[in-house]
Amino acid sequence: MGLGFFSLPVPVTDTEYSAVSGEDQKLVTGSRNIQAAVDLGSSKQLEQIFGGSVAAGDIGIYTAEKLYVQDRGEKKQSFVTSNGMQYRVVDEADWTAQAGVRVYLARRHISQGGQ
């Protein structure tokens, strides 16, 4: 499949949130590089996959690797770095049957409070 031609190393940081003294603290649980194709600007294509939850500036990540979406009941959260910017993985579509990959929606992440 042509997806392999577009794959490149993408840095990923996996985190967990833990309550410390009543405040959520983001704890880094690991860093890794995955092979992925990154869609930097096709929001119309991403809308076909994820519906109306796609915003301008969101990116798509096509990979066979597992990324974590905390809002989906995961205890972990994945953040990816692309073009020097950090993105939080916010949604997942399972395309393993059709293309052998999962498609992840990632949103630009701005750290708050040094986290």
C-alpha positions as CSV (number, residue, x, y, z in Angstrom):
1,M,0.0,0.0,0.0
2,G,1.1,3.6,-0.7
3,L,0.9,4.6,2.9
4,G,4.4,3.2,3.5
5,F,5.8,5.8,1.1
6,F,4.5,8.6,3.3
7,S,5.6,7.2,6.7
8,L,8.2,9.0,8.7
9,P,9.4,8.9,12.3
10,V,7.1,10.8,14.6
11,P,8.1,11.5,18.2
12,V,5.4,10.5,20.8
13,T,5.2,11.2,24.5
14,D,2.8,9.1,26.5
15,T,1.5,10.5,29.8
16,E,-0.8,9.7,32.7
17,Y,-2.6,12.1,34.8
18,S,-2.5,11.6,38.6
19,A,-4.1,13.6,41.4
20,V,-1.4,15.0,43.7
21,S,-2.6,17.1,46.6
22,G,-6.0,17.6,44.9
23,E,-4.4,18.8,41.6
24,D,-4.0,16.8,38.4
25,Q,-0.4,16.3,37.5
26,K,0.8,15.1,34.1
27,L,3.4,12.4,34.5
28,V,5.5,11.3,31.5
29,T,5.4,7.5,31.3
30,G,7.5,7.1,28.1
31,S,8.8,8.6,24.9
32,R,9.1,6.8,21.6
33,N,9.3,7.3,17.9
34,I,6.6,5.7,15.7
35,Q,6.3,5.3,11.9
36,A,3.3,7.3,10.7
37,A,2.0,9.3,7.8
38,V,0.9,12.7,9.0
39,D,-1.8,14.6,7.3
40,L,-1.1,18.3,8.1
41,G,-3.9,20.1,6.3
42,S,-6.7,18.1,4.9
43,S,-9.5,18.9,7.3
44,K,-12.2,18.0,4.7
45,Q,-10.7,14.5,4.5
46,L,-10.5,14.2,8.3
47,E,-14.1,15.4,8.6
48,Q,-15.2,12.4,6.5
49,I,-13.5,10.1,9.0
50,F,-14.3,11.9,12.3
51,G,-17.4,14.0,11.5
52,G,-17.9,17.5,12.7
53,S,-15.3,17.3,15.5
54,V,-12.4,18.4,13.2
55,A,-11.1,21.9,13.8
56,A,-8.8,24.1,11.6
57,G,-5.2,23.1,12.4
58,D,-6.0,19.5,13.5
59,I,-3.8,16.8,12.0
60,G,-4.4,13.2,11.0
61,I,-1.9,10.5,12.0
62,Y,-2.0,7.2,10.1
63,T,-0.1,4.4,11.9
64,A,-0.2,0.8,12.9
65,E,1.2,1.9,16.4
66,K,-1.0,2.3,19.4
67,L,-1.6,5.9,20.6
68,Y,-3.7,6.7,23.6
69,V,-6.8,8.9,23.9
70,Q,-7.5,9.6,27.6
71,D,-11.1,10.7,26.9
72,R,-11.9,7.1,25.6
73,G,-11.4,5.5,29.0
74,E,-7.6,5.2,28.7
75,K,-5.5,6.1,31.7
76,K,-2.8,7.3,29.3
77,Q,-2.7,10.2,26.9
78,S,-0.4,10.5,23.8
79,F,1.1,13.7,22.5
80,V,2.8,13.8,19.1
81,T,5.3,16.3,17.8
82,S,5.1,17.4,14.1
83,N,6.8,20.4,12.5
84,G,8.0,21.5,15.9
85,M,4.5,21.7,17.4
86,Q,2.9,19.4,20.0
87,Y,-0.5,17.8,19.4
88,R,-2.7,16.0,21.8
89,V,-4.4,12.8,20.4
90,V,-8.1,13.3,20.7
91,D,-9.9,10.7,18.6
92,E,-9.3,7.3,16.9
93,A,-10.7,5.5,13.9
94,D,-9.9,1.8,13.4
95,W,-9.0,1.2,9.8
96,T,-7.0,-2.0,10.4
97,A,-9.5,-4.1,8.4
98,Q,-9.3,-1.8,5.4
99,A,-5.8,-0.4,5.5
100,G,-3.9,-2.1,8.3
101,V,-3.7,1.2,10.3
102,R,-5.5,3.3,12.8
103,V,-6.2,6.9,12.1
104,Y,-5.8,9.3,14.9
105,L,-7.1,12.9,15.1
106,A,-4.7,15.2,17.0
107,R,-5.3,18.8,18.1
108,R,-2.6,21.5,18.7
109,H,-1.7,21.4,22.4
110,I,-0.7,24.5,24.3
111,S,0.8,23.7,27.7
112,Q,-0.8,25.3,30.7
113,G,0.9,25.9,34.0
114,G,4.2,24.5,32.7
115,Q,2.7,21.1,31.9
